[in-house]
Each structure stands twice: as structure tokens, then as C-alpha cells.
Amino acid sequence: MSAVTEALVETFVPRYSRWRHGGWYVDNLRYPSGAVGCVTNNFADRRWRIACDPRPFEDQPHFRTRDEAARAELRLVLELHRT
């Protein structure tokens, strides 16, 4: 990613609201489809993940915090918007 994109990711302040399935919507993050971002630690290992990550579960990265997961989702969304 470019330095500008990385700076955007690092300064991104996620806004959250509760997701009905136990995770958190990232209200200020939108996919090209219009879907809102969502992160969760609602798995057996309790690690934070991107809820709608398209990669196979075994390949999905996990994160220490909710904010780290939201920033990773922002990177994913920016890449999707670029392609």
C-alpha cells in the first residue's frame, strides 16, 4: 500500500455499534457493495477477526484488538474499492 493509504489507515477512528450476532458494526466503513464493516471476536478462540472476510477461515488473520481488526478491514475495503 502507498504511504498515503497507510497514513489513512493509521489515523482511521472506527465508529462502532453492536451487531446482532455478537460482533460490532464498523459504521464508518463501507464495502463497494454498500455493506457496512463488521468485526467480531465471537469465535471459540476469542480472537478478533473481520466478520465478512472472504478468505477461508484458516487463512483469515486475527488481531489483538477490535481497532486493529477494523483497520485491517479498512485495508481490505480500500483494496476492493481500488479493483
C-alpha positions, -999 to +999 in steps of 0.1 A: +000+000+000+010+035-006+023+058+022-009+079+018-031+049+022-012+036+052-014+071+068-052+070+062-054+036+079-033+046+109-054+077+115-088+059+110-110+061+140-137+034+138-172+041+150-189+011+164-224-002+171-235-036+183-240-063+157-270-086+163-247-117+162-224-105+190-198-086+170-195-049+161-205-030+130-179-005+119-204+022+109-179+044+091-166+017+068-184+007+036-177-020+011-181-013-027-215-031-024-226-007+003-224-032+031-211-018+064-179-032+080-181-057+109-156-072+133-160-099+159-143-120+185-173-143+186-153-175+179-140-202+201-105-187+203-120-152+211-096-136+186-107-105+167-115-111+130-132-094+101-167-109+102-172-110+064-136-118+054-139-137+021-108-158+027-111-193+040-113-193+078-079-210+082-063-182+062-081-153+079-058-131+100-067-124+136-060-093+157-053-084+193-079-056+195-111-046+179-095-014+165-067-035+149-094-057+132-113-026+120-081-010+105-073-043+087-109-043+074-103-008+061-072-020+042-093-048+027-121-024+017-097+001+002-082-027-019-117-037-031-125-001-040-093+001-060-100-030-081 
